[in-house]
Amino acid sequence: MKELIIKTKTSKLQSVIEFILTLLLWGAFFYWLLNFVINLTSEHMWLSEVSSRLALYFLAALVCSAVLVAWAIYNKIRFRHNRRRFTRELSAEELATSHSVSENVYAQLQNSRAMQVHFNKEGEINKVETVVI
């Protein structure tokens, strides 16, 4: 059967670098999160330090949000003229050919309300049987 997931070829070095960077960034995230929770729950840290730290995190979240909104606006402006065009009408012969079936089988697929479709090992249509409801 045909593989349904499309995988792009990447080099081993690129995969290793991506894996290491991902681990480092997740480690940094959990380090900062744990450090924040520990400092937040400690007895000597109260309103002034807590509020300034929370304000810093809030500002970081605002900056990230602004970057995402700017990116969305940029893409909307960049691709506004790149709309998908409607495809032309395909004939029954072209559709049958694209699905690797004969025109008779294609007509049977179009006209039956219920059917049983059999496939081969490659995922192509082998046989179509009309089922009476």
Protein Blocks (a to p, Z undefined) as FASTA:
>chain_A
ZZfbdcddddfklmmmmmmmmmmmmmmmmmmmmmmmmmmmpmklcfklmmmmmmmmmmmm
mmmmmmmmmmmmmmmmmmmmmcccddddddfklmmmmnopafklmmmmmmpmbdcddddf
kopafbdcdddZZ
